[in-house]
Amino acid sequence: MARPFWALALLFGAAVARVEVQNAPAPQPPGRVNTVYLTVTHEESGAPVLDLTSEDLVVKEDGKDRDVVRLRLAREPLHLMILVDDNGSGIFRSGLLQFIQQLQGHATMGLSTVVGQTHKLVDYTANAQTVANAAATLTARPGTNDGGQLLEGIYQASRDQERLEASRPVIVALTVGGEEHSTVPAHLVLDQLAKSRSKLYVIQVVGTMLRPTVPITQSRQLLNENLQLSEVLGEGPKQTGGLREEIAAAPGLVLGLQRIAAELKNQYALEYARPPKGKPLERLNVSVKRRGLNLRAPTKVVGR
């Protein structure tokens, strides 16, 4: 029996539709949105800028323009590890207690000391009082005049933050300098900081004998270790959008830590569009059009 014309038409249309679906181009994978955290301050006063808009920014990856998807004040809790390398001097105790109090309610915090190796005093907790109680014990105590392993401490803290998939990871390293005994190369630490997206802040006391420098007479490797640490303490804050401050006297430590706390509480979250695929490590450049402002942002991002 011959099929009605409308039935044949339906069959023909379905066949055409199947061919068209088979020949249609595959849907393209959507682009990605990357989030980085910025610090923007006034040049003259150093005070945080709170009225920035997406139109104020220029974002480039490997020299290519990227579209700003969204700019907002960051409200995610910080995931903060504090490393205290004071050689038993207790010099950071007062400023650190105020720093912890300023960030109460804004951060999950952990606290470690560098006495030779890195020792964790408090694992990550939202209870600021627990961290403050541990910091209060960092009074004068036996030190290690031949140096420590701050470089290893920074590397391990960054690895932990990557493992925990922290959304706003920050490492604050407080150090009195001296000899370094870590064997981790600087490039490995810097790449790990980029992978974890951790911001590195460094406050270093200079011009004191809180840890006497050991004369280098037989070990070229020890000198190399010092150079590796110097590179991380110098380049780490630049590449991650953090900050390094060198302070010559104890009163400056309190002010330096207060500045860092104020910055961390007033950062911006920048969301920008990326292509579907990226290289393992890419160069990021974020600049601000408005005059009289300083902007710090990560300069290395992981191509995910």
C-alpha positions in Angstrom: 0.0 0.0 0.0 1.4 3.4 -1.0 2.2 5.7 1.9 0.4 9.1 2.0 2.4 12.0 0.8 2.6 13.6 4.2 4.2 10.4 5.7 6.8 10.3 3.0 7.6 13.9 3.6 8.1 13.3 7.3 10.4 10.4 6.6 12.4 12.5 4.1 12.6 15.4 6.5 13.9 13.2 9.3 16.5 11.7 7.0 17.7 15.2 6.0 17.8 16.3 9.6 20.0 13.3 10.5 22.4 14.1 7.6 22.5 17.8 8.7 23.2 16.8 12.3 26.0 14.4 11.2 27.6 17.1 9.0 27.2 20.0 11.4 30.4 21.2 12.9 31.2 19.9 16.4 30.3 22.4 19.1 33.3 24.4 20.2 34.4 24.0 23.9 33.4 27.1 25.9 36.1 29.6 26.9 37.4 29.6 30.5 37.1 32.2 33.2 40.1 32.7 35.3 40.1 34.5 38.7 43.1 36.4 40.2 43.3 38.7 43.2 44.6 42.2 42.9 45.8 44.8 45.3 45.2 48.4 44.3 46.4 51.3 46.4 46.8 55.1 46.2 50.4 56.1 45.3 50.6 58.9 47.9 48.9 57.5 50.9 49.1 53.7 50.3 45.5 53.4 51.3 43.4 50.8 49.5 41.3 51.9 46.4 37.7 50.8 46.8 36.0 52.3 43.8 37.8 50.5 40.9 35.7 49.4 37.9 36.4 46.9 35.1 36.8 49.8 32.7 39.9 50.9 34.7 41.8 47.7 33.9 43.7 46.3 30.9 44.4 42.5 31.0 46.8 40.7 28.8 48.1 37.1 28.6 51.3 36.6 26.7 50.6 40.0 25.2 47.1 39.2 24.0 44.1 41.2 25.3 41.7 39.4 27.5 38.1 40.5 28.2 37.2 41.4 31.8 34.2 39.4 32.8 33.7 40.8 36.3 35.6 42.9 38.9 34.5 42.8 42.5 35.8 43.3 46.0 37.0 39.9 47.2 34.9 38.4 50.0 36.1 34.8 50.0 37.9 33.9 53.2 41.7 33.9 53.0 43.6 30.7 53.3 46.7 32.0 55.2 49.8 30.2 56.4 52.2 32.3 58.6 55.8 31.2 58.7 57.9 32.7 61.5 61.7 32.5 61.1 62.9 34.6 64.1 65.7 32.5 65.4 64.1 32.4 68.8 64.2 36.1 69.2 60.5 36.7 69.7 60.8 39.8 67.6 57.6 39.2 65.6 55.3 38.3 68.5 53.6 41.7 69.2 53.0 42.6 65.5 51.8 39.1 64.8 49.2 39.1 67.5 47.8 42.4 66.1 47.9 41.0 62.6 45.9 37.9 63.6 43.4 40.1 65.4 42.9 42.3 62.3 42.2 39.2 60.1 39.7 37.6 62.6 36.7 36.6 60.6 38.4 37.1 57.3 40.7 34.1 57.1 41.4 30.5 57.9 44.9 30.6 59.4 47.8 28.3 60.2 51.1 29.1 62.0 54.5 27.5 61.6 57.9 28.3 62.9 61.3 27.7 61.3 63.7 26.4 63.9 66.1 24.4 61.7 63.2 22.7 60.0 59.7 23.9 59.7 57.4 23.0 62.6 53.6 23.5 62.4 52.2 25.0 65.6 48.6 25.3 64.4 47.0 23.7 61.3 44.5 25.7 59.3 41.6 26.9 61.5 39.0 29.6 61.4 39.4 30.1 65.2 41.7 33.2 65.3 42.1 32.8 69.1 43.7 29.4 68.7 46.3 30.9 66.3 46.8 33.9 68.6 47.4 31.6 71.6 50.1 29.8 69.6 51.7 33.1 68.5 51.8 34.3 72.1 54.3 31.5 72.9 56.8 32.9 70.3 58.8 34.8 73.0 62.5 34.6 73.4 63.6 31.0 73.2 66.6 28.9 72.0 67.4 29.6 68.4 69.5 28.0 65.6 72.3 30.4 64.9 73.6 28.3 61.9 70.4 28.9 59.9 67.1 27.3 58.9 65.0 26.0 56.1 62.6 28.8 55.2 62.7 28.0 51.6 61.5 24.5 52.3 58.8 26.0 54.5 57.5 28.2 51.7 57.5 25.3 49.2 55.7 22.9 51.5 53.1 25.6 52.5 52.4 26.2 48.8 52.0 22.5 48.1 49.6 22.1 51.0 47.5 25.0 49.6 47.4 23.4 46.2 46.3 20.1 47.7 43.6 21.8 49.7 42.4 23.7 46.5 42.3 26.9 48.6 40.5 29.7 46.8 42.6 32.6 48.2 45.8 31.1 49.4 48.4 33.5 51.0 51.8 32.8 52.6 53.3 35.4 55.0 56.9 34.8 55.7 58.6 36.7 58.6 62.3 36.3 58.7 65.4 37.7 60.4 67.7 36.3 57.6 70.8 34.2 58.1 72.0 31.1 56.5 69.7 28.8 54.5 69.9 25.0 54.5 67.1 24.1 52.1 68.1 22.3 49.0 64.9 23.1 47.0 65.8 25.1 43.9 64.3 28.6 43.5 62.6 27.8 40.2 60.8 24.9 41.7 59.4 27.0 44.5 58.3 29.8 42.2 56.6 27.4 39.8 54.8 25.8 42.8 53.6 29.2 44.0 52.2 29.8 40.5 50.5 26.3 40.5 48.9 26.9 43.9 48.1 30.5 43.1 49.5 31.5 46.5 50.4 35.1 47.2 53.7 35.5 49.0 54.3 38.3 51.5 57.7 38.7 53.0 58.8 40.9 56.0 62.5 40.7 56.5 64.5 42.3 59.4 67.7 43.7 58.1 70.8 45.2 59.7 70.7 43.2 62.9 72.6 40.3 64.4 69.5 38.3 65.3 71.0 35.4 63.4 74.7 35.9 62.9 76.0 35.0 59.5 78.2 32.0 59.5 81.4 32.5 57.5 81.4 30.4 54.4 84.8 28.6 54.2 84.1 25.2 52.8 80.7 24.8 51.3 79.8 26.3 47.9 76.5 24.6 48.1 75.6 26.7 51.2 76.2 29.9 49.3 74.0 28.6 46.5 71.2 27.8 49.0 71.4 31.4 50.2 71.1 32.6 46.6 68.1 30.3 46.0 66.3 31.8 49.1 67.1 35.3 48.1 65.6 34.7 44.6 62.4 33.4 46.1 62.1 36.2 48.7 62.7 38.7 45.9 60.8 37.2 42.9 58.1 35.4 44.8 56.2 38.5 45.9 56.6 40.1 42.5 55.3 37.1 40.6 52.4 36.3 42.9 51.2 39.9 43.4 52.3 39.9 47.1 54.7 42.3 48.8 58.2 42.3 50.3 59.2 44.7 53.0 62.7 45.1 54.5 62.5 46.6 58.0 65.4 47.7 60.2 63.8 48.1 63.6 61.1 46.3 65.6 58.5 49.1 65.5 58.4 48.9 61.7 57.3 45.3 62.0 53.9 46.2 63.5 53.2 48.8 60.8 54.4 46.4 58.1 52.0 43.6 59.2 49.2 46.1 59.6 49.7 47.2 56.0 49.5 43.6 54.8 46.3 43.0 56.8 44.7 46.0 55.4 45.6 45.0 51.8 44.3 41.4 52.3 41.0 42.7 53.5 40.5 45.0 50.6 41.6 43.1 47.5 39.7 42.7 44.3 38.7 39.5 42.6 39.3 39.9 38.8 37.5 37.4 36.5 38.7 37.5 32.9 38.0 35.3 29.8 40.6 32.9 28.5 40.7 30.7 25.4 39.7 27.0 25.8 43.3 25.8 26.1 46.4 27.3 27.5 50.1 26.6 27.9 51.4 25.2 31.2 52.6 28.6 32.4 51.5 31.9 30.9 52.5 35.5 31.5 49.8 37.7 32.9 49.9 41.5 32.8 47.2 43.5 34.6 47.5 47.3 34.4 45.3 50.2 35.6 44.4 53.2 33.4 43.7 55.6 36.2 46.6 57.8 37.4 47.9 57.9 40.9 47.3 54.2 41.6 49.5 51.2 42.3 48.3 47.8 41.2 49.9 44.4 42.1 48.7 41.2 40.5 50.2 37.8 39.7 52.5 37.7 36.6 52.4 34.0 36.1 49.3 31.9 35.7 48.8 28.2 35.1 47.3 27.4 31.7 44.4 25.2 32.8 
